[in-house]
Amino acid sequence: MTATYDSAPGLNGGDAVLGGGPRTGAAGANRDAADPSRETADGGAAHRTQDRGAAGRAQAHEAAGAGSSRGLLRLRDEPPEWSLGELRLRRYRRADHAAVLALHREGLAQVGLRPGDGVYYDHDFSRMEEIYLRDGGEFLVGELNGEIVAMGGLRPAGLVPCGDARASADCAPAAPAPGVAEMVRLRVRPDVQRCGFGTAVMRALEERAVECGYRLLCADTTELQEPALRMYRRSGWTETRREVIGGIVNVYLEKRLR
């Protein structure tokens, strides 16, 4: 089977995370801190970070190349594989664990989310096969030049609770909701964001959800991740509710599948 999807500039969120900037205090984001061109106390570390990010994005745009206009191409059914230019999306393997966990933490730190804030959690990464690779789940990684630069997961709704209970590793799972899955752990490495890679992961996971028989997808992100929210909305997702957790506004969304 071959499927194509148009790509759009990147999502990497949420459980989606894209840009935004670190928050300060309980209420939200510090917009000045999100400006990578602002001088810092170390005499210019922000400028160096900006230079590295610009170089990485230029390389990633070149790697995506014509793939950005052709769209996402399905290469193989099982195990699933897609391409977007030189980016390859494939199923998670156990050897990917360290790289995936590092990418997860890097993405959340980018917007100021850290352990103990009530939103951050990572206990699912110790149960990857159980949560994502059995009984209708999926977890994809995106490789560029041999490095994992993007990722995202699909899991039956209820395996990991929503709200503030989710931050606890001892939280009890709910009964799975028939026909409903969560799209989670969407991440793109900061230096290759805005290249369509997050969108590629999202589209591939939506395709897998249809193949697994799901009728409804759920996701969440925080109010801090404005680019992720815009991407969800442009991709046909609808906001359903908001919840304040530890002073952070968590936004819940859903998308019905055809």
Secondary structure, DSSP 8 states (H G I E B T S, - for coil): ---EE---S---BTTB--S---EETTTEE-TGGG-TTS--TTSSHHHHHHHHHHHHHHHHHHHHTTHHHH-EEEEETTTTEEEETTEEEEE--GGGHHHHHHHHHHHHHHTT--TTSSS---GGGGGHHHHHSSSS-EEEEEEETTEEEEEEEEEETTSS--GGGGG-TT-------TTEEEEEEEEE-GGG-SSSHHHHHHHHHHHHHHHTT-SEEEEEEETT-HHHHHHHHHTT-EEEEEEEETTEEEEEEEEE--
